[in-house]
């Protein structure tokens, strides 16, 4: 006797969205590698899903669209680099800037990830992105320069940078140096060459007059 359609067991429904084995952190790390290598505009959804090991619905469910994934990737990248190089903890502004530039020379030539700097790739490959994304990236660049400026300003207040130094101009200068180092690293310039750039740039950092140093030492 034939079973009626009503008595047939219902087929199990296919799960929607992310599979249970989905590892969000690992997927985000894979996305960072792709964006770092290809930039925002050069990266396709298929590039991302292949690297992340997920399908497009899972990507959209977990991260939203490509722009939101890119911003999250940038945030994660910035956090990890900030943890790796807490340069503002150095005792002087000069030592802080030198530590940051040295870290940059090492980072953009590192063998364990794409060459160059993901933030610089973001800046260079987002011309056709939405105004919201372009503003978010611009805000991050401004914030990074302000961080530098604040450290130099603190050096002026603490007496290890000349009082007549311009913290804004210095922050702009060293930001420009780092941007150039990132692009040179991307192009295959050696770490040794970039360290020579660091040495030359630090020669331009303003020195506190010797007489002032002696007065500070005497007061201490």
Rosetta blueprint (number, residue, H / E / L):
1 X L
2 X L
3 X L
4 X L
5 X H
6 X H
7 X H
8 X L
9 X L
10 X L
11 X L
12 X L
13 X L
14 X L
15 X L
16 X L
17 X L
18 X L
19 X L
20 X L
21 X L
22 X L
23 X L
24 X H
25 X H
26 X H
27 X H
28 X H
29 X H
30 X H
31 X H
32 X H
33 X H
34 X H
35 X H
36 X H
37 X H
38 X H
39 X H
40 X H
41 X H
42 X H
43 X L
44 X L
45 X H
46 X H
47 X H
48 X H
49 X H
50 X H
51 X H
52 X H
53 X L
54 X L
55 X L
56 X H
57 X H
58 X H
59 X H
60 X H
61 X H
62 X H
63 X H
64 X L
65 X L
66 X H
67 X H
68 X H
69 X H
70 X H
71 X H
72 X H
73 X H
74 X H
75 X H
76 X H
77 X H
78 X H
79 X H
80 X H
81 X H
82 X H
83 X H
84 X H
85 X L
86 X L
87 X H
88 X H
89 X H
90 X L
91 X L
92 X L
93 X H
94 X H
95 X H
96 X H
97 X H
98 X H
99 X H
100 X H
101 X H
102 X H
103 X H
104 X H
105 X H
106 X H
107 X H
108 X L
109 X L
110 X L
111 X L
112 X L
113 X L
114 X L
115 X L
116 X L
117 X L
118 X H
119 X H
120 X H
121 X H
122 X H
123 X H
124 X H
125 X L
126 X L
127 X L
128 X L
129 X L
130 X L
131 X H
132 X H
133 X H
134 X H
135 X H
136 X H
137 X H
138 X H
139 X H
140 X H
141 X H
142 X H
143 X H
144 X H
145 X H
146 X H
147 X H
148 X H
149 X H
150 X H
151 X H
152 X H
153 X H
154 X H
155 X H
156 X H
157 X H
158 X H
159 X L
160 X L
161 X L
162 X L
163 X L
164 X L
165 X L
166 X L
167 X H
168 X H
169 X H
170 X H
171 X H
172 X H
173 X H
174 X H
175 X H
176 X H
177 X H
178 X H
179 X H
180 X H
181 X H
182 X H
183 X H
184 X H
185 X H
186 X H
187 X L
188 X L
189 X L
190 X L
191 X H
192 X H
193 X H
194 X H
195 X H
196 X H
197 X H
198 X H
199 X H
200 X H
201 X H
202 X H
203 X H
204 X L
205 X L
206 X L
207 X L
208 X L
209 X L
210 X H
211 X H
212 X H
213 X H
214 X H
215 X H
216 X H
217 X H
218 X H
219 X H
220 X L
